[in-house]
Amino acid sequence: MHGMNEEKAMATGSSVGAELRGFQVNTVPADFNAEHDVAPAFLEFLKPLHQKFAARRDELVADRAIVLADSHAGNKPVHRYPGPAVRNGWHIELPEWCRDQRNQMTGPADDAELVVKMLNSGAPG
């Protein structure tokens, strides 16, 4: 897609005619004309963004359709649908100093008694 065809595609989005509870989404008015209705400088600004992010946007829309189909099939998530990092077994290794939780003392910062207790607790950090 080159020239005005690409610009019109950018302006109209990839899911023309999609509906959500009776409302059309990601569509433009039927009489929309990118040459007339959008400033050329804005189209020049939008073009590289569209080229960079359109494929990822389409992936996210496809993922959303999968999650919706799962939901319609009765598989309701009890939390936010996990991202690819979680689904692919990614995890983080905590540093050793993070694992030692003995230094978690709370209270007002200006309380002298709390400061003395913290200093005498023997907790690291």
Secondary structure, 3 states (H helix, E strand, C coil): CCCHHHHHHHHHCCCCCCEECCEECCCCCCCCCHHHHCCHHHHHHHHHHHHHHHHHHHHHHHHHHHHHHHHHCCCCCCCCCCCHHHHCCCCCCCCHHHHCCCCCCCCCCCCHHHHHHHHHCCCCC
